[in-house]
């Protein structure tokens, strides 16, 4: 084994060993949409005295951490996001009302002396004074705060078993002297005088105003720094109040801008459905690859399993969270891993067929060498998009960028290192050398044989293909204009709640029940025999309970399986950031392709991407499907497939043009397409198995995602070959590159005029070869 081969083998062994270790010891963190629970996104707000900057948000996070820990939720998560957002994840918590109330309350606790009673028109006389009603509604004039929540040492809800007075809250202060001084001053007033009372205020509301006991002497005060807040508390109310007091005051107010709840059933179903779809889809893809490429297919399947292991380990090592949209990134990366192997094997088949004394070993080496540039360019363009999505986008799009980037890197290691190590070891065996047909590389394949025999001239009239693309664009784009886009709550703001009802419910009946309950604008849709989805404007948790009661009445009972609340400001931000990230990703890909190839190829590829985006969005508009985070993840996946296909074709054009720089672009492009069609067909079939498994076995949560990918893959495959390439030919002709010449066989080419060689990015100086082999 030569030194480069030994280095590759050692590197592959180290990566696999490290991945196994990480996979066994570090679990991947599942998003709440996969495991169930509640996620609340809070946004800090500035006040007249405090700015909600990063420092204030950090202090707020620490206060909230104490409240979250006190909720008793297993493995909660609380992290800061950006300058003024805090994400709280509460696995297993299905009723977000208590959590939202506890987390969102500012809990500004203060203790005041009572200066006397006040009338309805009285206002504070001095700075720091307040006029607030007490528990019975009597208005009291309060002095400046003598103690605050920062002075609280502990608070606990207790039940008075001796007197049977019920639940109360015991508060212990850090500094007993402050409490003794406050109560000592109040004790100087006679019994019954309002000034003998001490007021405890929480969030501008007097929650208790006890009178100092007659046994306390003037100036002596109550020692020990402890007091009781009494009232008609239930056990939950007493514990919640103690939690708020003990947790301390939030430095700045917070507002809930997003709230998601996924039932444990839906989360478990999503995991099970995704797992089955992945297993079945990967098995079918592996079987197809083995049938087509035989021994090489077996080794590629082993490398594909290693890809899954490396991807899982990478996700676990980074501490990333795997969400449902994030699975889209892995679907795309699986396709790219399959495609890289197919590219290598098809190039090896070409090399085997061109050699006078062929051997599987030399053909395989040439195949890896010839396919490297296409694999590298397609992966780099995808990594550029993944990085920009991670840096600029937010929400599910950001998660898509993370998983996509990890998956692409893992696919490159799988195809270029692990597959190569296994394949080179296999073809070096004597029993394999004697049986070249066993490798799957000793024949050019049925698709290539058919194309070689027929030699269709697809690029003879490129404008016809552009006309077909334009017609499809008009038809699908009309759906956007006529039907409009059904944006999900992620982009519009509002609340979406999905229920599982005991009996099937007619949406019109449910719509009427909600109108009678005071929600006439609610949009009701059925999603299955016993599933009902209600979409409204932003609702409070109390209003959500009323909606649930109305649905339960007409459905014979209802269980909430999904609940999403998106504030309007967050919806605008998600939509804006997604569009900015998508636009910059397309621009960066255009720039990279223009540098690596020629400007008309980059323009053709990006135009094909826009073509795919419009068509897929238009189809969903005609079907009335939601444009939400899952659709956006599917759209980004389709863009990745499309640019990957375009790069493969352009890479072959560049290679052929290096051999014959005087050939017309249309002729070179036609040959490049015919030579890459076997790869396109085999990769497409392999990915189709995965997508079909997602569509059939993925469950309701993945149906729209799989549908979008199926449509997008077909459109993307077409556009990369029959939109991007013809457009590149027309742009080159418009720029005067080679329009209208005659090819070297003397056949006339559209437009007249001499063909001429051009230098540019990606064009090698070697023009010696007069013909191209391997058609």
Residue pairs with C-beta under 8 A, 6 or more apart in sequence:
1 9
5 421
5 424
8 417
8 420
8 421
9 421
9 425
11 417
12 413
12 417
12 418
12 421
15 310
15 413
15 417
15 418
16 306
16 309
16 310
16 418
18 313
19 306
19 309
19 310
19 312
19 313
19 314
20 309
20 313
22 313
22 316
22 317
23 309
23 312
23 313
23 316
26 313
26 316
26 317
27 316
28 312
28 315
28 316
28 320
28 322
29 319
29 320
29 321
29 322
30 271
30 321
30 322
31 321
31 322
31 323
31 324
31 326
31 399
32 38
32 39
32 89
32 91
32 260
32 262
32 267
33 260
33 262
33 267
33 270
33 323
33 324
33 701
34 267
34 270
34 271
34 274
34 322
34 323
34 324
35 91
35 262
35 264
35 267
35 268
35 271
36 91
36 92
36 94
36 262
36 263
36 264
36 265
36 266
36 267
36 268
37 89
37 90
37 91
37 92
37 93
37 94
37 261
37 262
37 267
38 89
38 90
38 93
38 94
38 96
38 99
38 259
38 260
38 261
39 87
39 88
39 89
39 90
39 258
39 259
39 260
39 261
40 87
40 88
40 90
40 96
40 99
40 100
40 103
40 256
40 258
40 259
41 81
41 85
41 86
41 87
41 88
41 256
41 257
41 258
41 259
41 570
42 64
42 85
42 86
42 87
42 88
42 103
42 104
42 254
42 255
42 256
42 257
43 84
43 85
43 86
43 254
43 255
43 257
43 567
43 569
43 570
44 52
44 56
44 57
44 60
44 84
44 85
44 86
44 252
44 253
44 254
45 52
45 252
45 253
45 254
45 255
46 52
46 252
47 252
47 253
50 56
50 251
50 252
52 84
52 252
53 83
53 84
54 80
54 83
54 84
56 251
56 252
57 80
57 83
57 84
57 85
57 86
57 252
58 80
59 251
60 86
60 250
60 251
60 252
60 254
61 78
61 79
61 80
61 86
63 107
63 247
63 248
63 249
63 250
63 251
64 78
64 86
64 88
64 103
64 247
64 250
64 254
65 78
66 246
66 247
66 248
67 102
67 103
67 243
67 244
67 247
68 76
68 78
68 88
68 90
68 103
69 76
70 243
70 246
70 247
71 90
71 93
71 98
71 99
71 102
71 243
73 90
73 91
73 92
73 93
74 91
74 92
75 91
76 88
76 89
76 90
76 91
77 87
77 88
77 89
78 86
78 87
78 88
78 89
79 86
79 87
80 86
80 87
81 87
85 257
86 254
88 99
88 103
90 96
90 99
92 264
93 99
93 261
94 261
94 263
94 264
94 560
96 259
96 261
96 541
96 563
97 541
97 542
97 545
98 240
100 256
100 259
100 541
101 240
101 541
102 240
102 243
102 244
103 254
103 256
104 254
104 255
104 256
105 203
105 244
105 250
106 203
106 249
106 250
106 253
106 254
107 149
107 202
107 203
107 244
107 245
107 247
107 248
107 249
107 250
108 148
108 149
108 201
108 202
108 203
108 204
108 249
108 250
109 148
109 149
109 152
109 200
109 201
109 202
109 244
109 245
109 248
109 249
110 145
110 147
110 148
110 149
110 200
110 201
111 145
111 146
111 147
111 148
111 179
111 182
111 198
111 199
111 200
111 201
112 130
112 142
112 143
112 144
112 145
112 146
112 198
112 199
112 201
113 142
113 143
113 146
113 182
113 185
113 186
113 195
113 198
113 199
114 140
114 141
114 142
114 143
114 186
114 194
114 195
114 196
114 197
114 198
114 199
114 209
115 129
115 140
115 141
115 142
115 143
115 195
116 140
116 141
116 194
116 195
117 138
117 139
117 140
117 141
117 194
118 131
118 139
118 140
118 141
119 139
120 139
122 131
122 139
122 141
123 131
124 130
124 131
124 141
125 141
126 144
127 144
128 143
128 144
128 145
129 141
129 142
129 143
129 144
130 141
130 142
130 201
130 204
131 139
131 140
131 141
131 142
132 139
132 140
132 142
132 199
132 201
132 204
132 205
132 206
133 139
133 140
133 206
134 140
134 199
134 206
134 209
135 206
135 207
135 208
135 209
135 231
140 194
140 197
140 199
140 206
140 209
142 199
142 201
145 201
146 178
146 181
146 182
147 173
147 178
147 179
147 182
148 249
149 245
149 248
149 249
150 248
150 249
151 173
151 174
151 175
151 178
152 171
152 172
152 173
152 174
152 245
152 246
152 248
153 172
153 173
153 174
153 225
154 171
154 172
154 246
155 169
155 170
155 171
155 172
155 241
155 242
155 243
155 245
155 246
156 169
156 170
156 242
156 246
157 167
157 168
157 169
157 233
157 235
157 238
157 239
157 240
157 241
157 242
158 167
158 168
158 169
158 170
158 238
159 166
159 167
159 235
160 166
160 167
160 168
165 230
166 232
166 233
167 233
167 234
167 235
167 237
167 238
168 228
168 229
168 230
168 231
168 233
168 238
169 228
169 229
169 233
169 238
169 241
169 242
169 245
170 226
170 227
170 228
170 229
170 242
171 200
171 226
171 227
171 228
171 229
171 245
172 225
172 226
173 179
173 225
173 226
173 227
174 225
175 225
176 223
176 224
176 225
176 226
177 225
178 225
179 221
179 222
179 224
179 225
179 226
179 227
180 220
180 221
180 222
180 223
180 225
181 221
182 198
182 221
183 198
183 212
183 216
183 221
183 222
184 216
184 218
184 219
184 220
184 221
184 222
185 219
185 221
186 195
186 196
186 197
186 198
186 211
186 212
187 196
187 212
187 216
187 217
187 218
187 219
187 220
187 221
188 218
188 219
189 195
189 196
190 196
191 211
191 214
196 211
196 212
197 209
197 210
197 211
197 212
198 209
198 210
198 211
198 212
198 227
199 206
199 208
199 209
200 206
200 207
200 208
200 209
200 227
200 229
201 207
202 241
202 244
202 245
207 229
207 231
207 241
208 229
208 230
208 231
210 227
210 228
210 229
210 230
212 222
213 222
216 222
229 241
233 241
255 567
256 565
256 567
257 566
257 567
257 569
257 570
258 565
258 566
258 567
258 570
259 563
259 564
259 565
260 562
260 563
260 564
260 565
261 560
261 562
261 563
261 564
262 561
262 562
262 563
263 500
263 559
263 560
263 561
263 562
265 500
265 559
265 561
266 498
266 561
266 562
266 701
269 699
269 701
270 324
270 699
270 701
270 702
272 699
273 697
273 698
273 699
273 701
273 702
274 324
274 327
274 698
274 702
276 693
276 697
277 690
277 693
277 694
277 696
277 697
277 698
277 702
278 690
278 693
280 693
280 697
281 689
281 690
281 691
281 692
281 693
281 694
282 304
282 308
282 334
282 690
284 689
284 690
284 692
284 693
285 304
285 334
285 338
285 686
285 687
285 689
285 690
286 297
286 301
286 304
288 682
288 685
288 686
288 689
289 297
289 300
289 301
289 338
289 341
289 342
289 682
289 686
290 297
290 298
290 301
291 297
292 440
292 445
292 682
293 300
293 345
293 440
293 441
294 437
294 438
294 439
294 440
295 426
295 432
295 438
295 439
295 440
296 341
296 345
296 348
296 423
296 426
296 439
296 440
296 441
297 440
299 419
299 422
299 423
299 426
300 338
300 341
300 345
300 419
302 418
302 422
303 337
303 341
303 414
303 415
303 418
303 419
303 422
304 334
304 337
304 338
304 341
304 414
306 414
306 418
307 333
307 334
307 337
307 410
307 411
307 413
307 414
307 418
310 410
310 413
310 414
311 330
311 333
311 406
311 407
311 410
314 406
314 409
314 410
315 322
315 403
315 406
318 402
318 406
320 326
320 399
320 402
320 403
320 406
321 399
322 403
323 396
323 399
324 630
324 701
324 702
324 705
325 396
325 397
325 399
325 400
325 629
325 630
325 632
325 633
326 396
326 399
326 400
326 402
326 403
326 633
327 403
328 400
328 403
328 404
328 630
328 633
328 634
328 636
328 637
328 705
328 709
329 386
329 400
329 401
329 402
329 403
329 404
329 405
329 406
329 407
329 633
329 637
330 403
330 407
331 637
331 690
331 691
331 694
331 709
332 382
332 404
332 407
332 637
332 640
332 641
333 403
333 404
333 406
333 407
333 408
333 410
333 411
334 407
334 411
334 687
334 690
335 641
335 644
335 683
335 686
335 687
335 690
336 378
336 379
336 382
336 407
336 408
336 411
336 640
336 644
337 410
337 411
337 414
337 415
338 683
338 686
338 687
339 378
339 644
339 648
339 679
339 683
339 687
340 371
340 375
340 411
340 412
340 414
340 415
340 416
340 419
341 415
341 419
342 679
342 682
342 683
342 686
343 371
343 374
343 375
343 648
343 679
344 364
344 367
344 368
344 371
344 375
344 415
344 419
344 420
345 367
345 440
345 441
346 367
346 371
346 445
346 448
346 676
346 678
346 679
346 682
347 366
347 367
347 368
347 370
347 371
348 360
348 363
348 364
348 366
348 367
348 368
348 441
349 363
349 367
349 441
349 443
349 444
349 445
349 448
349 678
350 367
350 370
350 444
350 448
350 675
350 774
351 358
351 362
351 363
351 366
351 367
351 370
351 774
352 358
352 360
352 363
352 436
352 441
352 442
352 444
353 443
353 444
353 774
354 773
354 774
355 362
355 363
358 436
358 442
359 433
359 436
360 427
360 432
360 433
360 436
360 439
360 441
360 442
361 424
361 427
361 428
361 433
363 441
364 423
364 424
364 427
364 439
364 441
365 424
367 441
368 416
368 420
370 655
372 416
373 651
373 654
373 655
374 647
374 648
374 651
374 652
375 412
375 415
375 416
377 593
377 596
377 647
377 651
378 643
378 644
378 647
378 648
379 408
379 411
379 412
380 592
381 589
381 592
381 593
381 643
381 644
381 647
382 404
382 408
382 640
382 643
382 644
383 405
383 408
383 409
384 585
384 588
384 589
384 592
385 401
385 404
385 585
385 588
385 589
385 636
385 639
385 640
385 643
386 401
386 402
386 404
386 405
386 408
387 401
387 405
388 401
388 581
388 584
388 585
388 588
389 397
389 398
389 400
389 401
389 404
389 581
389 582
389 585
389 636
390 398
390 401
390 402
390 405
391 401
391 581
392 577
392 580
392 581
392 584
393 401
393 577
393 578
393 580
393 581
394 573
394 574
394 577
394 578
395 490
395 574
395 577
395 578
395 629
396 490
396 629
396 630
396 632
396 633
397 574
397 577
397 578
397 581
397 629
397 632
397 633
397 636
400 632
400 633
400 636
404 636
404 640
426 432
426 439
427 433
427 439
432 438
432 439
436 442
437 443
444 452
445 678
447 677
447 678
447 681
447 682
448 675
448 677
448 678
451 674
451 677
451 678
452 674
452 775
455 674
455 775
456 674
457 670
458 465
458 670
458 673
458 674
458 722
459 666
459 667
459 669
459 670
459 673
459 725
459 726
459 729
460 666
460 670
461 750
462 666
462 725
462 726
462 727
462 729
462 730
463 726
463 730
465 722
465 723
465 726
466 723
466 726
466 727
466 730
468 722
469 611
469 719
469 722
469 723
472 615
473 611
473 614
473 615
473 618
475 618
476 614
476 615
476 617
476 618
476 619
476 621
476 622
477 614
477 615
477 618
478 618
479 618
479 619
479 620
479 621
479 622
480 614
480 617
480 618
480 621
482 621
483 621
483 622
483 624
484 621
485 617
485 620
485 621
485 627
486 620
486 621
486 624
486 625
486 626
486 627
487 575
487 626
487 627
487 628
488 496
488 626
488 627
488 628
488 629
488 631
489 495
489 496
489 535
489 564
489 565
489 566
489 571
489 628
490 564
490 566
490 571
490 574
490 628
490 629
491 571
491 574
491 575
491 578
491 627
491 628
492 566
492 568
492 571
493 537
493 538
493 566
493 567
493 568
493 569
493 570
493 571
493 572
494 535
494 536
494 537
494 538
494 565
494 566
494 568
494 571
495 535
495 536
495 537
495 538
495 539
495 544
495 563
495 564
495 565
495 566
496 533
496 534
496 535
496 562
496 563
496 564
497 533
497 534
497 535
497 544
497 547
497 548
497 560
497 562
497 563
497 564
498 527
498 531
498 532
498 533
498 534
498 560
498 561
498 562
498 563
499 531
499 532
499 533
499 534
499 548
499 551
499 552
499 555
499 558
499 559
499 560
499 561
500 530
500 531
500 558
500 559
500 561
501 530
501 531
501 532
501 551
501 552
501 554
501 555
501 556
501 557
501 558
501 559
502 530
502 555
502 556
502 557
502 558
503 530
503 555
503 556
504 526
504 529
504 530
505 526
505 532
505 551
505 554
505 555
506 526
507 524
507 525
507 526
507 532
508 524
509 554
510 524
510 532
510 534
510 550
510 551
510 554
510 555
511 522
511 524
513 550
513 551
513 553
513 554
514 520
514 522
514 524
514 534
514 547
514 550
514 551
515 522
516 550
517 546
517 547
517 549
517 550
518 546
519 536
519 543
519 546
519 547
519 550
521 536
521 537
522 534
522 535
522 536
522 547
523 534
523 535
523 536
524 532
524 533
524 534
524 535
525 532
525 533
525 535
526 532
526 533
527 533
527 700
528 700
531 561
531 700
532 551
532 555
532 558
534 547
534 551
536 547
538 565
538 567
538 568
539 547
539 565
544 563
548 558
548 560
551 558
552 558
566 574
574 629
578 632
582 636
585 639
586 606
586 609
586 610
586 639
589 602
589 605
589 606
589 609
589 643
590 602
590 603
590 605
590 606
591 602
592 602
593 601
593 602
593 605
593 606
593 646
593 647
593 650
594 601
594 602
594 603
594 761
595 761
596 761
596 762
597 650
597 651
597 653
597 654
597 761
597 762
598 728
598 732
598 760
598 761
598 762
598 763
599 731
600 727
600 728
600 731
600 732
600 735
600 737
601 646
601 650
601 653
601 724
601 728
603 727
603 728
603 731
604 646
604 723
604 724
604 725
604 726
604 727
604 728
604 731
605 642
605 643
605 646
605 647
605 650
605 720
605 724
607 723
607 724
607 727
608 642
608 646
608 716
608 719
608 720
608 723
608 724
608 727
609 639
609 642
609 643
611 715
611 719
611 723
612 638
612 639
612 642
612 712
612 715
612 716
612 719
613 635
613 638
613 639
615 711
615 715
616 634
616 635
616 638
616 708
616 711
616 712
616 715
617 627
617 635
619 711
620 627
620 631
620 708
625 631
625 704
625 707
625 708
626 704
630 704
630 705
631 704
631 705
631 708
633 705
634 704
634 705
634 708
634 709
634 712
635 708
635 712
637 709
637 712
638 708
638 709
638 712
638 713
638 715
638 716
639 716
641 687
641 712
641 713
641 716
641 717
642 712
642 715
642 716
642 719
642 720
643 720
644 720
645 680
645 716
645 717
645 720
645 721
646 720
646 724
648 676
648 679
648 680
648 720
649 669
649 672
649 673
649 676
649 720
649 721
649 724
649 725
650 672
650 724
650 728
652 672
652 675
652 676
653 665
653 668
653 669
653 672
653 725
654 762
654 763
655 672
656 663
656 668
656 671
656 672
656 772
657 663
657 665
657 668
657 763
658 763
658 764
658 766
658 767
659 766
659 767
659 769
659 771
659 772
660 668
660 767
660 769
660 770
660 771
660 772
661 757
661 758
661 763
661 767
662 744
662 755
662 756
662 757
662 767
663 743
663 744
663 755
663 772
664 738
664 741
664 743
664 749
664 755
665 728
665 729
665 732
665 733
665 737
665 738
666 729
666 749
666 750
667 743
667 749
668 772
669 725
669 728
669 729
671 772
671 775
672 725
673 721
673 725
674 775
675 774
675 775
677 721
680 717
680 721
684 713
684 717
687 713
688 710
688 713
691 706
691 709
691 710
691 713
692 706
692 710
694 702
694 705
694 706
694 709
695 702
695 703
695 706
695 707
695 710
698 705
698 706
732 738
732 739
733 739
733 740
733 751
737 756
737 758
738 755
738 756
738 758
739 750
739 751
739 752
739 753
740 749
740 750
740 751
740 752
740 753
741 749
741 752
741 753
741 754
741 755
741 756
742 748
742 749
742 755
743 749
743 755
744 770
749 755
757 767
759 765
